[in-house]
Amino acid sequence: MAAAAMAQKVLVPCSSSSSCGKVQFSPSRVHTQAIAFGGELSQSSSRKNKSLALKAVAGETSAPVTAKSGHEILLFDALREGLEEEMARDPTVCVMGEDVGHYGGSYKVTKGLAEKFGDLRVLDTPICENSFTGMGIGAAMTGLRTVVEGMNMGFLLLAYNQISNNAGMLHYTSGGQFKIPVVIRGPGGVGKQLGAEHSQRLESYFQSVPGLQMVACSTPYNAKGLMKAAIRSDNPVILYEHVLLYNLKERIPDEEYVLCLEEAELVRPGKDITILTYSRMRHFVLQAAKTLVERGYDPEIIDIRSLKPFDLFTIGNSIKKTHKVLIVEECMRTGGIGASLRAAIVDNFWDFLDGRPECLSSQDVPTPYAATLEDATVVQPAQIIVKVEQMLQGLI
Amino acid sequence: MLDFPGAKAAFTSRMEFISPNAAEAVPCFRILDDLGRALDGSDIPEVDSSLAVKMYHTMVRLQTFDSIFYEAQRQGRISFYLTNIGEEALNVASAAALTKDDVVFPQYREHGVLMWRGFTLDEFANQCFSNEAGHGKGRQMPIHYGSEKLNYFTISSPIATQLPHAVGAAYGLKMDRKNACAVTYFGDGGSSEGDFHAACNFAAVLEAPVLFVCRNNGYAISTPACEQYKGDGIVVRGRGYGMTSIRVDGNDALAVFKAVSAARKLAVEQSKPVLIEAMTYRVGHHSTSDDSTKYRSGEEIAHWRSVRDPVLRFRRWLESNAWWSVEDEKELRGAARKEVISAMNQAEKKNKPPLSELFTDVYDTLPRNLLEQEATLRDTVSKNPPSLAPH
């Protein structure tokens, strides 16, 4: 069965993950459990039998709530809300990191939690990333669900040994005896003149480690949903937040919801080109899309969200329709998410492509401090517009 | 008193540097002399004949397993092995002082702790032969044992990474108010790793019930202890972290038993960490990949193997209590050898794990990319001669 499935390149939707199947509310995607290879394909309900959207920005049509219900929230607070709900629901969930307790966290993601749950469950640690990550792993192996906060994802390079050799591997090397339900999270990406060491894209470095899952949030809605899903997962999950997105505001549901870790988010349906992006670049893409739409183009925008593994089901369905792919990322050209995604697209959807999958990335340089230089290393909306037009006019 | 946030200290007008080492090294606690006789004024811990004999049995079984499996590697039957020779008393006596609820985070030279807890010779052998019956499903090198049932966490090769894990586990035990502690082992070399510092500091600050047991066996592969640190060993660092510590003769089973029992009590009752530096000697090579005669003399090794053998020393104490005899020894050595060889032969005959186990347990369930990769691999194998993996 597996061999036959491979020959037909049958795609199956998001599989597994213990977070799925529980309370959820994500009407823009039909959610399914693991289906055997060769099983039925499932379509997104919001796109079936609907005319294409004319708006560049994800408006009320794809928003999960009407204007009157739900509550407005900033992204950091949505993360906090998700974390708080999970801590209230499950007494084994605890947080550790620098300044997460009484200080409430450097980005306020843990604000108020130490007061509510006590300082054993919201633990301030001395400065040693390798140690508290290792500690989080040890606690996770012995029955707790730990959330480890890196004050900046870049600092987690100090914990690389624990993350790869232990979090990633111990479930496997122990023969499945010990599981590591740890969530490692924190802000990363290029900020506003934070300097090279504080502007890193760790998803690039960790994506190769077997045993890890990686997701990136980009809106308050998906931030909360992914935080909850990551905590409920029995696998070690790295949740990438972006340092410049914490104050993004959105209206999210009052009801409880959990998103699927392995799912991509269709932000704007279209037919001309598939644009794959994640984190802060999603917003740059949407900004560029406004101009593109005015000029008569119809881009399909997908926030891939799941960086490891890729949601090739959603991505593939899109490519089969548009036959053109542009990846917009913040990673560097070499060895980033874009590099891996291009390889996966070529491997799986070669027959559906009209041209090579394109990628806009940062250059292979440490992020400089001077504002003009820094802006030049991050992909800007203007570049996205130019690239899309070139691709749709057959110039490349 | 000066009241800086960093320290509450009296002031002094005399500028006086603290010397790098105290006038005398921290004394080493022992109960038995080198010939297994109780020293004057010693306070023998409560070890009755059945406990003592059980400890001795385990030490002998460990020694026998080590020598036979070391030879098996030399004969090419397994790819790698490392022994506990010289540290049998430390392994077994420390394990005997713990309860089965205490969680153990080993480095890799603590097979005796696992043996004490009930891991069978078959289970040891299966892991070394990486066959389908092993708990690790053939994924780790020999001697990288792990048993969830016995609260012995799967060994991971990188040095000292288990130390922060132990602190994390201890923190969990504290939260649950369990009558148990975490115990972690490491060597003199491991104490140089950053994780040692981090774990000690964290354990002390967070008041985690964890025992840090340093097997100071004098060598880290070829690096002698005098090139590993310049201070008075590892015990003195305890004070640096605000942690209770003790130095003990690791080759004296009774002293180890007593010290670990007391440390455990302190850790569990007061929820505090304790550092135990057990002085011992690594009689064997670092592993089958090492030939230690390159960096130490044959005479030195022979001396510690014979005159300073901790198993013989304990046996002498047993004999002095009339709990052990020459006949018992002959019988035990013979039986142990037979059992080990039998376990080895059984394990060698078993199949290696099936191909499906290459892909399971990377995650809780198989993701799409691994299903694809497995399909590709099976396809490759089916098209090629059977010299590739069995099924």
Interface residues (C-beta under 8 A of the other chain):
Chain A: A2 A3 A5 M6 V12 S15 S16 S17 S18 A34 F37 C94 L120 R121 L123 T125 P126 C128 N130 S131 F132 T133 G134 M135 G136 I137 G138 A139 A140 M141 T142 G143 L144 T146 N161 Q162 N165 N166 M169 L170 H171 Y172 T173 S174 G175 G176 Q177 F178 K179 P210 G211 Q213 S233 D234 N235 E262 P309 L312
Chain B: V103 F105 G134 H135 G136 K137 R139 Q140 H144 G146 S147 E148 F153 T154 S156 P158 T161 Q162 L163 P164 H165 A166 V167 G168 A169 Y171 G172 L173 K174 M175 D176 A182 G194 D195 H197 A198 A199 N201 F202 V205 L206 T360 D361 V362 Y363 D364 T365 L366 P367 R368 N369 L371 E372 E374 A375 T376 R378 D379
